[in-house]
Amino acid sequence: MAPKGTPAPVLRHIHDAARAAIEDKKFAEAMEQRGVDVDYRPGDQLRGELWREYRAHTEILKRIGLIKQ
């Protein structure tokens, strides 16, 4: 994730670096040892999934104070 308006070359660099880290065997082993499930999804796919989750849970988020009413 990056702030809105981040230049495309910077986004690509961040994406490529993150993906390389995720695909690194030592990183995968370290995350597995810590019980962390790493699931790579491209930006557009992840963005869509996060918005669906947000919309699905908006009322709960309001009730617990994470979204202003």
PAZAPA-4460 file (N, C-alpha, C; in steps of 0.05 Angstrom, whole numbers, plus 32768, in hexadecimal, padded with zeros to 4 digits):
% residues 69
    n_x    n_y    n_z   ca_x   ca_y   ca_z    c_x    c_y    c_z   seq   type   mol
   8011   7FE9   8000   8000   8000   8000   8012   8018   8000     1      M     A
   8007   802D   7FF4   8016   8046   7FF2   8002   805D   7FF1     2      A     A
   800A   8075   7FF7   7FF7   808C   7FF6   7FED   8090   7FDA     3      P     A
   7FD4   809A   7FD9   7FC8   80A1   7FBF   7FDA   80B5   7FB1     4      K     A
   7FDE   80B1   7F97   7FEF   80C4   7F88   800C   80BC   7F86     5      G     A
   8014   80A6   7F93   802F   809C   7F91   8035   8096   7F74     6      T     A
   804B   80A0   7F69   8052   809B   7F4C   8054   807E   7F46     7      P     A
   804B   8077   7F2E   804B   805B   7F25   8066   804D   7F27     8      A     A
   807C   805A   7F20   8096   804C   7F23   809C   8045   7F40     9      P     A
   8094   8056   7F52   8099   8051   7F6F   8087   8039   7F78    10      V     A
   806E   8039   7F6F   805C   8023   7F76   8068   8008   7F6B    11      L     A
   8072   8009   7F53   807D   7FF1   7F47   8095   7FE7   7F57    12      R     A
   80A6   7FFA   7F5F   80BD   7FF3   7F6F   80B5   7FE6   7F89    13      H     A
   80A2   7FF2   7F97   8098   7FE7   7FB0   808C   7FCB   7FAC    14      I     A
   807C   7FC9   7F97   806F   7FAF   7F91   8084   7F9A   7F8C    15      H     A
   8098   7FA0   7F7B   80AC   7F8C   7F74   80BD   7F84   7F8C    16      D     A
   80C3   7F98   7F9D   80D3   7F92   7FB5   80C3   7F80   7FC9    17      A     A
   80A9   7F87   7FCC   8099   7F77   7FDF   8095   7F5B   7FD4    18      A     A
   8090   7F58   7FBB   808C   7F3E   7FAF   80A6   7F2D   7FB2    19      R     A
   80BD   7F3A   7FAD   80D6   7F2B   7FAF   80DB   7F22   7FCC    20      A     A
   80D3   7F32   7FDF   80D6   7F2B   7FFB   80C4   7F13   8002    21      A     A
   80AB   7F15   7FF9   8097   7F00   7FFE   80A0   7EE5   7FF2    22      I     A
   80AD   7EE6   7FDB   80B5   7ECE   7FCD   80D0   7EC3   7FD7    23      E     A
   80DD   7ED2   7FE8   80F7   7ECA   7FF3   80F3   7EB2   8006    24      D     A
   8102   7E9D   8002   80FF   7E85   8012   8104   7E8A   8030    25      K     A
   8118   7E99   8037   811E   7E9F   8053   8107   7EAF   8060    26      K     A
   80FC   7EC2   8051   80E5   7ED1   805B   80CD   7EBE   8060    27      F     A
   80C7   7EAD   804C   80B1   7E9A   804F   80B5   7E88   8067    28      A     A
   80CD   7E7F   806B   80D3   7E6E   8083   80CF   7E7D   809D    29      E     A
   80D9   7E96   809E   80D6   7EA6   80B6   80B9   7EAB   80BC    30      A     A
   80A9   7EB1   80A8   808C   7EB7   80AC   807E   7E9D   80B5    31      M     A
   8085   7E87   80AA   8079   7E6D   80B2   807F   7E67   80CF    32      E     A
   8098   7E6C   80D7   809F   7E67   80F3   8090   7E78   8107    33      Q     A
   8088   7E90   80FD   8079   7EA3   810E   805B   7E9F   810C    34      R     A
   8052   7E8D   80FB   8036   7E88   80F8   8028   7E9D   80E7    35      G     A
   8037   7EAB   80D6   802C   7EC0   80C5   8026   7EB4   80AA    36      V     A
   800D   7EB7   80A1   8005   7EAE   8086   8009   7EC5   8073    37      D     A
   801B   7EC2   8060   8020   7ED6   804C   8013   7ECE   8032    38      V     A
   8002   7EE0   8028   7FF3   7EDA   800F   7FF6   7EF2   7FFC    39      D     A
   8006   7EEF   7FE8   800B   7F04   7FD4   7FF2   7F07   7FC2    40      Y     A
   7FEA   7F20   7FBF   7FD5   7F27   7FAC   7FDC   7F41   7F9F    41      R     A
   7FDA   7F43   7F85   7FE0   7F5C   7F77   7FCF   7F73   7F81    42      P     A
   7FD9   7F8B   7F7E   7FCC   7FA3   7F89   7FAF   7FA6   7F83    43      G     A
   7FA7   7FA3   7F6A   7F8B   7FA7   7F63   7F79   7F92   7F70    44      D     A
   7F82   7F7A   7F71   7F73   7F64   7F7E   7F71   7F69   7F9C    45      Q     A
   7F87   7F70   7FA8   7F86   7F76   7FC5   7F74   7F8D   7FCB    46      L     A
   7F76   7FA3   7FBC   7F66   7FBA   7FC0   7F48   7FB3   7FBF    47      R     A
   7F40   7FA3   7FAB   7F24   7F9B   7FA9   7F1B   7F8B   7FC1    48      G     A
   7F2C   7F78   7FCA   7F26   7F68   7FE1   7F23   7F78   7FFA    49      E     A
   7F35   7F8B   7FFE   7F35   7F9B   8016   7F1B   7FAD   8017    50      L     A
   7F13   7FB8   8000   7EFB   7FC8   7FFF   7EE2   7FB7   8004    51      W     A
   7EE1   7F9F   7FFA   7ECB   7F8D   7FFF   7EC9   7F87   801D    52      R     A
   7EE0   7F81   8029   7EE1   7F7C   8046   7ED8   7F95   8056    53      E     A
   7EE1   7FAC   804E   7EDA   7FC5   805B   7EBC   7FC9   805A    54      Y     A
   7EB0   7FC6   8042   7E93   7FCA   803F   7E84   7FB6   804F    55      R     A
   7E8D   7F9D   8050   7E7F   7F88   805E   7E80   7F8C   807C    56      A     A
   7E94   7F9A   8086   7E97   7F9D   80A3   7E94   7FBA   80AD    57      H     A
   7E89   7FCC   809C   7E87   7FE8   80A4   7E78   7FEC   80BE    58      T     A
   7E61   7FDF   80C1   7E51   7FE2   80D9   7E60   7FDA   80F2    59      E     A
   7E6E   7FC4   80F1   7E7D   7FBB   8108   7E93   7FCF   810E    60      I     A
   7EA1   7FD9   80F9   7EB6   7FEC   80FD   7EAB   8006   810A    61      L     A
   7E93   800E   8102   7E87   8026   810F   7E81   8020   812C    62      K     A
   7E76   8009   8132   7E6F   8003   814E   7E87   8002   8161    63      R     A
   7E9D   7FF9   8156   7EB5   7FF8   8168   7EC7   8011   8166    64      I     A
   7EBD   8025   8158   7ECA   803F   8157   7EE1   8042   8144    65      G     A
   7EE4   8030   8131   7EFA   8033   811D   7EF1   8044   8105    66      L     A
   7ED7   8049   8103   7ECD   805B   80EF   7EBA   806F   80FD    67      I     A
   7EBD   8088   80F7   7EAB   809C   8103   7E8F   8098   80F8    68      K     A
   7E7C   809C   810A   7E60   8099   8102   7E55   80B3   80F8    69      Q     A
***
